[in-house]
Amino acid sequence: AASGSGEKVTKLVTVAVDVGRIRALPDASSPIKYKVVKGNRLPLLSTDGDWFQVFLGKGKTGWGHKSLFLPAE
């Protein structure tokens, strides 16, 4: 929802799989940094091909393949 103060509204993506692996880089061979669970809603920071960079809170970010998520809202 827009706040009315002119700030950019962040798109959210929802995890669609039971457990998703969030990686250090947008590459399937990149180390797994975090795991997310179905229903988590995460801010989408950027995209790189079929990879989504998401914000996990407390300054943590990582990359998940688009197949882990429902379409961005």
ABEGO torsion letter per residue (X at the ends): XBAGAGBBBBBBBBBABABBBBBABBBAABBBABBBBBGBBBBBABBBEABBBBBAEGGBBBBBBAAABBBBX
